[in-house]
Structure formats: C-alpha cells, structure tokens
Amino acid sequence: MSATATATARASLPVLPADRLAGVLPDIERHIVGPIIADIERLKQERDAIVLAHNYMTPDIFHGVADLAGDSLQLARMAAETDASVIVMAGVHFMAETAKILSPDRTVLIPDLKAGCSLAESITPDDIAQLRRAHPGAPVITYVNTSAAVKAASDITCTSSNAVEVVRSLGTDKVIFIPDRYLGSWVASQVPDIEVVIYDGACEVHERFTGAEVEELRTLHDGVAVLAHPECPPDVLAAADVVGSTKLMHDWVRDHQPSSVAMITECSMADNVAADAPDTEFIRPCNMCPHMKRITIQNIRTSLETMTHEVVVDPDTAARARRAVEAMLAVA
C-alpha cells in the first residue's frame, strides 16, 4: 500500500480525533488537544497533506496526527513513496530536506525552521573533501542525520537501521563513515574485516548517557531489559542487552513484551512504544532532544494553515543527494 493509501485508510476510520489518544494521554490532555487534532485532520484533507512523524515526537503527535511514523529509514521510504501534494515533517530539518530530495515535486513543510540537529551541524562538504584527500579511493558513507549538501558530497547514505548492511554492500576493504563517531565505532565492531575511518561528530542527546547509568539502572530495577541506540558511547552499548535503531527497539519491545525495559535514547520513544506494550514497565532514563521538541501539535496546525515553512533544496544539490539516498534505498 502506498503512503497516501495508508493515510487515506487511517483517515477514513470512524474514530474521533481525541479517541486516538485513549490510553495514551490522560483525559484532560485529550480534551485539550482534541480540537487541535480535528483542525489538523480537516486541513490535511483540504491540502491533500500527510504528516510524517519521527519516533521521537511527543505522543499527541505520534499517535494523534501522524499518518505515517517511524525511524529515519522508514521516513525516507515514506517520503519516496507518497503521492500526497504536501508533506509535513514532524521531525528535524535534515529529515524534511530528505523528504524534499526524494519527493522534489511535493511541497514539504517543517513547522519550525529552528528544529535542527547538532550532529548534522558538525560536518560540512569541506570536511568530506579533506577526508577524501586523506583516504583516496575510500567511499564516503554518510549517516542520514546530515544536511543535503553533505549528502550530495557523499557516495551513499545510511541509517542506524542499515549502516552495517550498507558498509558491506560496497565490497571495499576501507570506508569513510561520517559523522557520528559512536555509531561509526559500533559499525566498525560489526565489520572487523573492513577498515572504517570515523569522523569525530556526536549526537548531543545520546552522548550524555553513560555505562555507569546503565549499571545503576540494573541495580535499581532487577531484571530490566536495556535497549540502547548505537549513537550512544561504547560503554553504554557494552552494558546493554540489545543495540539497535529506534525501529528495532520498538519492534523488540512489541514482540518480547518484557516485564520492564529501559530504552537508552530520546525521551519520547518510551512514551510512544508504551502503547504497544501495556503490561511492560518502562524505566525512563531521559535525555530530551531540544530540537525535536520544537515541533508541537500547535505548530503543525499552524504549518498547515499558513503553508509554512516550506523546505527548498537547490536542484543540483538535491540531484546529487538523491543519488546517495537512492543508493541506500537500493541496498536496504
């Protein structure tokens, strides 16, 4: 089913807007956001629009107004597949750019232009040029948490879901992996036969977690399952039971229904997964992404009302970046 077909199927369900949040938000909060959700649903119909939401969005967005939701890889696929006229990206700016790159004929909106990313801002095309000079012939694999300009200077992109598979797909004995040093180190540990040149970038949310915090969680919560995102430091990953993308975390909790779980990633992830695991206790170590939290249900409504803020990517940059993203999508 196409992204729009999925959205249309959901929109046709006989469910009042606030009822989507039954069991997710307290009644008083459902009462407050219900009219806003109703406005958004009306505007989506008028604009032929869909809302794509990252797993780090707050529950009122993730469960209340998102037509399609997921991790970076899922969002990239959704953006490529949709035939909606307007895409509203409930995520950060590089995600909206990726949607525009893959759907150049669609109008792509982001509710707040300041919803950036510390990791994306850590690297430029000039940095890639220097790496290429230092390591001639090594292909550049770029994490999707980067600007369109950086993607355009790369050979192929990846997400935390498919990074290892992308590295192996190139069939080379050396790659340049940018920009996250922790994800790069984890990938290198999974491909010991390949030399991985790692750039020194990091996510301001994930790098604050420590292995000591994980051990303290285990002391306080006997038997807790610990899931960690590979953007976390090595001592966190070593102390975790499962390492993987937000999609992997969500699927693991849904499929295993553990008695208790701690997900070492951005705060809202646990809130959104909890709906699929009602009997699981969620231990919530919380580092919040200030950039993701710039997207609110209120400014999603405003974005659709005023058709702001439109994301535009230079056509030449978009074409080169598209090749890198499509090369990834062809792998996994």
Rosetta blueprint (number, residue, H / E / L):
1 M L
2 S L
3 A H
4 T H
5 A H
6 T H
7 A H
8 T H
9 A H
10 R H
11 A H
12 S L
13 L L
14 P L
15 V L
16 L L
17 P H
18 A H
19 D H
20 R H
21 L H
22 A L
23 G L
24 V L
25 L L
26 P L
27 D H
28 I H
29 E H
30 R H
31 H H
32 I H
33 V H
34 G H
35 P H
36 I H
37 I H
38 A H
39 D H
40 I H
41 E H
42 R H
43 L H
44 K H
45 Q H
46 E H
47 R H
48 D L
49 A E
50 I E
51 V E
52 L E
53 A E
54 H E
55 N L
56 Y L
57 M L
58 T L
59 P H
60 D H
61 I H
62 F H
63 H L
64 G L
65 V L
66 A L
67 D L
68 L E
69 A E
70 G E
71 D L
72 S H
73 L H
74 Q H
75 L H
76 A H
77 R H
78 M H
79 A H
80 A H
81 E H
82 T L
83 D L
84 A L
85 S L
86 V E
87 I E
88 V E
89 M E
90 A E
91 G L
92 V L
93 H H
94 F H
95 M H
96 A H
97 E H
98 T H
99 A H
100 K H
101 I H
102 L H
103 S L
104 P L
105 D L
106 R L
107 T E
108 V E
109 L E
110 I L
111 P L
112 D L
113 L L
114 K L
115 A L
116 G L
117 C L
118 S L
119 L L
120 A H
121 E H
122 S H
123 I L
124 T L
125 P H
126 D H
127 D H
128 I H
129 A H
130 Q H
131 L H
132 R H
133 R H
134 A H
135 H L
136 P L
137 G L
138 A L
139 P L
140 V E
141 I E
142 T E
143 Y E
144 V L
145 N L
146 T L
147 S L
148 A H
149 A H
150 V H
151 K H
152 A H
153 A L
154 S L
155 D L
156 I E
157 T E
158 C E
159 T L
160 S L
161 S L
162 N L
163 A H
164 V H
165 E H
166 V H
167 V H
168 R H
169 S H
170 L L
171 G L
172 T L
173 D L
174 K E
175 V E
176 I E
177 F E
178 I E
179 P L
180 D E
181 R H
182 Y H
183 L H
184 G H
185 S H
186 W H
187 V H
188 A H
189 S H
190 Q H
191 V L
192 P L
193 D L
194 I L
195 E E
196 V E
197 V E
198 I E
199 Y L
200 D L
201 G E
202 A L
203 C L
204 E L
205 V L
206 H H
207 E H
208 R H
209 F L
210 T L
211 G H
212 A H
213 E H
214 V H
215 E H
216 E H
217 L H
218 R H
219 T H
220 L H
221 H L
222 D L
223 G L
224 V L
225 A E
226 V E
227 L E
228 A E
229 H L
230 P L
231 E L
232 C L
233 P L
234 P H
235 D H
236 V H
237 L H
238 A H
239 A H
240 A L
241 D L
242 V E
243 V E
244 G L
245 S L
246 T H
247 K H
248 L H
249 M H
250 H H
251 D H
252 W H
253 V H
254 R H
255 D H
256 H H
257 Q L
258 P L
259 S L
260 S E
261 V E
262 A E
263 M E
264 I E
265 T L
266 E E
267 C L
268 S H
269 M H
270 A H
271 D H
272 N H
273 V H
274 A H
275 A H
276 D H
277 A L
278 P L
279 D L
280 T L
281 E E
282 F E
283 I E
284 R L
285 P L
286 C L
287 N E
288 M L
289 C L
290 P L
291 H L
292 M H
293 K H
294 R H
295 I L
296 T L
297 I H
298 Q H
299 N H
300 I H
301 R H
302 T H
303 S H
304 L H
305 E H
306 T H
307 M L
308 T L
309 H L
310 E E
311 V L
312 V L
313 V L
314 D L
315 P H
316 D H
317 T H
318 A H
319 A H
320 R H
321 A H
322 R H
323 R H
324 A H
325 V H
326 E H
327 A H
328 M H
329 L H
330 A H
331 V H
332 A L
